Amino acid sequence: MKGEIVAVGTELLLGNIVNTNAQYLSQKLADLGIDVYYHVVVGDNLNRLTETIKTSLERSDLVITCGGLGPTADDLTKEGVSQAMGLKLLPDEESIEKIKRMFNSTGRLMTENNIKQGYIPEGAVVLENNNGTAPGVLIEKKGKIVIMLPGPPKELYPMFENKVLPYLKAKANSTIRSKVLRVIGVGESTVEYMLKDIFDSQTNPTIAPYAKDGEVHLRVTAKTDIPEEADRLIAEMEQKVRAILGDNIYGCNEEMLEEAVLKLLQKKNLTISLAESCTGGLIASRLTDIPGASASFVSGVVSYSNASKVNILKVKEDTIKNFGAVSPQTAEEMAVGAKTLSSSDIGLSITGIAGPDGGSAEKPVGLCYIGIAAGNSVNVHKIMLNGNRNKIRWSSSSRALDFLRRELLSM
């Protein structure tokens, strides 16, 4: 079954609100094995809405609209769907009475335009709304299904769960399962090259890469009649991908890089302290956003000035004088200083030039050094990044966490 989601509302086109309903509905339909090929947003204009619904019905078996079922003049979804399908809008007495009772129960005055919400396309099934006044609508005609849901998520979600989901489950004959593999340290084009044979031969499951915040996410998707079979197919594909990408994969689904790092620290019963310069505490913030970070994270020093590097972390003045604050020598002493200051097992440091100013031909904007002190050794990594200040800060914090992750894997 091919599905399509049509969100109705000029406020969506203007960017005043985010279309979270489409994301929710796509996830739910995927679980049922319904392929969603189109997301459409149309404003509060009857002619454009009618033409949009006609187009949707030509290319999709199931069309779900959200929004435009309210009492005001710009709530036009039922009118547009009715015109597109050649149906009359008729008053549904039960729905109208329910709307009246809801107003009476709250002591509010019901204006005449609220009756509009009780008009339903002929032959349609009313979907009761227990969280608002506008009922939903379900229409089956000539092998096509149109489901109209209210826009507010607090009304749409329970209506879908309680009314629509059981109906669609009876119609669906397959399921779609997905798993996301999170990759860092290699770019999207490199990942695609490394997995070329898999991409060229894929059928079911399929695998699709997309870049996000300095990472590459690989979505593995399987479609079968039996959920357990989909899980088996995904597991087999994951095994093939891991054999090629190895430690470049740090996690799955919603797991974040900082979460993966903390899990490794806790698994190995190790503690860490930080010395941050160009990232200004961003690494510490990312780690402490994860519940339970206190089991491994000891302290963080934001040594932004040279004086703080010397006075707090005990970086030698001659080191900064001879090599500069942004240098492998300074990164090394910062990492050792962080480890020593807090008596932790590992010290992680970062120093760099985030820009937009402060760069030179010898040390351009985007240059960073990352130091990791563990045991009696210190490893320093040099990286070059591009982008604006915020991008450099975020990317450098991710690279630092990834270097730490890889170091932990080898310990």
N, C-alpha and C positions, 0 to 999 in steps of 0.2 A: 504494500500500500504506500502510495506517495502522499506525503503530507506537506502542508504549507501553512505558515503562520502570518496572519495579516494584523498588524497593530494599527489601531485607528486613533488619530489625535494629532492636531497641529502642534500641540505642545511637545510631542516627540520629535517632530521635524525641526522645531526651533531649538532643540537641545535643552529645554527646560526640565525635562525628567529623563531618566535612563530607562531603556526598554528591558527591564529585568524579566518581564513576563515571557518574552520570547526565549530567553535562556532557560527558564524553568520548564516551559512547555517542550522545548527541543530535547531536554534531558529526559523528560517523562516519556515522550514519544519514542525516543531511541531505545529505552528499556523495553518497549513493547514491540520492537522490531519494525517500527514505522519510519521509513526514510523521509527526512525533512530536506527538501531540495531548495526551498525558497523561504526567505524572511522578507516581508514587505511592510513598509510603513507608509500610510496614506493619511493626508490631512482631513479636516472636517469639511469636505466638499462633496455633495451628493453625486455629481456627475463623475468625478474622479474615483470616488469610492465604488460606484456601480461598475465602472469599466475595470477597476482593479479586481473586483470579485469575479467578473466574467472571465478575465484572463486567468485568474487562479483556478477556476473551475475547469478551464480547458486543459490545464497541464497537471492538475493534482486530483487525487481521489478524495482527499480529506483537507478541508480548509477550516482552520480555527481562527476566529477573530477575537481580539481582546480590546475592550473599550468601546465607547460610543453607544452605550445602552441606557444612559441616564435620561433625565427629564427635560433638559434644555434643548434649545433649537439647534445647537451644533452636535447633538447626539444623534447620529444618522445611520448607524450600522444596520439596524433592522430595515430601514428604508432602502439602503443600498443593496443589501442582500435580496430583499423582496423584488426589487426591480430587476436585478441581475438574473433571478431565477423565475421571473414571471409569476410571482405570488402576490396575493392580496394581504394587507395587514388588517387583522381583525381583532376586536377587543376580546380578551380572555377574562371572563368575569371572576374566576377564582384568583387570578393574579391581581386584578384590580382590588378585590376585597382584601387580599393579604396586604397590599400596599396601604390601604386605608387603616387597617388594624395596627400596622406598625407605627403610623403617625399618631393614632389615638393612644397607643400604649405609652408613648413618650410625651404626650401632651403638646405636640407640635401641630401647627396649622398646616394642612395639606393644600397646596395650591393646585389649580386645575391642571397645570402642565405635568404633574406627576402621573396623571392617568395614562399619559403617553407610554410609560414604562410597561403598562399592562397590555399593550397591543402586540400581537404575536402573528408571524406569517402563517397563512392557512396551512393546515396539515402538519405543523411543527409540534415538537414535544417541548414542554416547558421544563426548565431545570430550576428547581426551587433554590432561592438565595436566602440562606438563613443568617447572613451577615450584612445584608443591605436590602435596598428596595427593588433594584433592577433584577428581574429573573433572567437566567440564561435561556438559550434556545438551541434545539437540535433539530436539524432537517435532513431527511434522507430523500433523495429524488434522482431517479435515473442513474443509479449506481454511484452518485456523488453524495458526500456527507459534508454538511456545514454545521459547525458548532460555534455559537456566539457566547462569549464569556464577558463578564464585567471587567473593567480595567483595574480597579484597586486590588492589589495582591491579596489583601485580607479577605476579599470576596472571591477572587479568581482561584486561589489555591485550594480552599476547601471545596468549592464547587467542582473543580476538576477531580480532586481526590475521591469525593463521595458520589458524584453523578456521572462524570465523563469516563473516568478510569475503568470502572466495571464494564461500561458499554464497549469501550475500545478493546479491552482484554478479550471480550467475546468475539471481536472481529479479527484481531491480530492472530497470525499463525506462526510468528517467529519472534526472535529476540535479538537485540543488538547489545553487545557488551564492549566496553573500551577500557584500556589501561594506558596511562601516560608514563613513559620512561623519561626521566630528566637527565640531560646530558650537559656537562660543562667542560671547558678546556679545549674544545674543538668547535669550529664554526659550522653553520648550516651546510655550506657547500662541501666542506670536508666530510661531514656526516653522510651526506647524500652520496659522495664518491665512495666512501668506505662500505656503504650498504647497497651499492649499485646493483649487485646480483639479486638481492632481495627485492629491491624496488622493481626490477625488470620482470621478475617472475611472480609477483604477488597476485593472489586471487582472493582467497578468504582464509585467514584474515588479511586485511590491508594495513599498511603502515604509512603514516604521513608525518613529515617533519614541519615544524614551524619555530621560528626564532622568537625569543622572549627574554628581555632584560639580561643580555649577555649569556643566555643559555640556549640550548636547543631542546625542544620537547618533541618526543616521538609518540604519536597516538596510534596504538595498535587496536584495531577494531575488527570484531568477528560477528557474523550474523548467522544464526542457526535456529532450528526449531526447538532445541533444548538448551537452556542456560548453561548446564554443566559442560556441554560440548563446546560452547563458545569459550568458556574459561579454559578448557583444555587446549584449544587452538591458540589462544592468546599466550598461554604458558609456553607452548612449543616455539612460537615466534619470538617471545622474549628471550628464550634460551639461545636462539640463533643470533639475535642482536647483541646480547651480552658477550657472546663468544668473540665478536668482532670489536665491539667498543670497549669492553673491559671496564677498567676503573673510571672511565670517562662518564659512566652512568653513576649518579650519586643517589638517586631515589626514584620513587614512583608516585604517581597521582598528585596529591596535594602536599607531599613532603617537601619542605624547603631546605636549601643548602645548609643553613645554620642549624636546622633540626638534625640533619644527618651528621654534622660535625659533633654536636652535643651527644648524640647517641654513641658515637665512637669513643668520645672522651669518657663517658660513663661506663661503657663496656670494658674499657681498658683501665678504669679506675684512676684516671689522670685528671689533674687540675691545670687551669690555664689562667694567665694574666696577660693583659694587653698594654701596649704602648702605641698610641695613635697620634699621628700628626695631621697629615692632609685629610684624613677621613673624619677628624673631629669627634670621635666617639661613636661613629656609625656602626662599626663592627660590634662594639659592646652593646649598643642598642638592639641590633639584630639578634644577638645571642640571648639577651635578657628578655626579649619578646617571647621566648619559648618557655612555657611552664617547666619548672624543675631545673632551670639553668644553674641555680645556686649549688647544685651538687658538684658541678665542675668549674664554674666560673668564679674566680677569686676576686679579681679587681681589674680596673682599667684606668690608665693614665692618659689624659689628653695633653700631650707635651707639645703644644703648638709653637711655643717660642723656643729659641735656642737656650735661653736661661733655664727654662723648665726641663729641657733635656739634660742639662748639666746638673742642676740642683736636685732634681727628683730622681732621675734615672741614672745619674752618675756617668753620663756620656762625657768623655774627656774633652776639655776645651780645645786641645790641640787637634782632636779628630775633626771637630766642626771647622776649625780654622784652616786646616790643611786640605780637607776633602769636601767640606760643605755639609749643610744639614740634610741635603738630599744626596745620599751616597751610600754605597754598600757598607762602608765602615761604620757610619752613624746608625744604619738600620741594625747592624750586628750588635752594637753596644746598647741600643735601645731594647732589643729583645732580651739580652742578658740582664739589663737593668730591671725590666719588668718581672722577669722570673725571680731574680734575687730579692727584689723589694717585697714581694708577697710570698716568698718561699713556695712557689707553685712548681709543678712538674715541667710546664712549658711556658715560654714567653714568646708572644707573637707581636711583631712590630711592623709599622708601616710609616714611611715618610716619602713625600712626593710633591709634585707641583700640580695642583688641581686647576689653576688658572682662574680667570682668563689672563691675568698678568703673572709676572714672576719668572717666565721662561727665558731661555737664552738659546743660542745656537748649540752650545755644549750640553745644556740641560733644558730641553724644550718642555712646554706644557704637556702633561700626560705621562711624564717620566715618574716612575715610582719604584721604590725598593721595599721588599718585604722580607723580614727576618724571622726565623723560627729557631729558638734556642730550646734544646731538649737534651737532657743529660749533660754531657761535657762538650757537645758539638753545637754549632750554629750554621744553618744554611740560609743564604741570602739569595732572593730571586729578583731579577730586574724585569720590569714590564713597561711597555709603551702603550698608552691608550689615547684615543681621540674622542672628541665630543665636547660638550659644554661642561661647566664645573660640576653640576649635579651628576651627569652621566659618568664622569671620571671618578668621582667619589664613590658612586655605587659600584661601578665596575671594579675598581681597585679593592673595595671591601669584599666583593665576591671572589676575586682572584686570590686574595689573602686567605679567605676561608677554604678555598679549594686547595691551595698549597698545603694548608694545615691538614685538611682531610687526607690528602695523599700521603703526607708524612705519617699520620696516625695509622693508615693502612699498612705501612711498612714496618711499624713498630711491634 
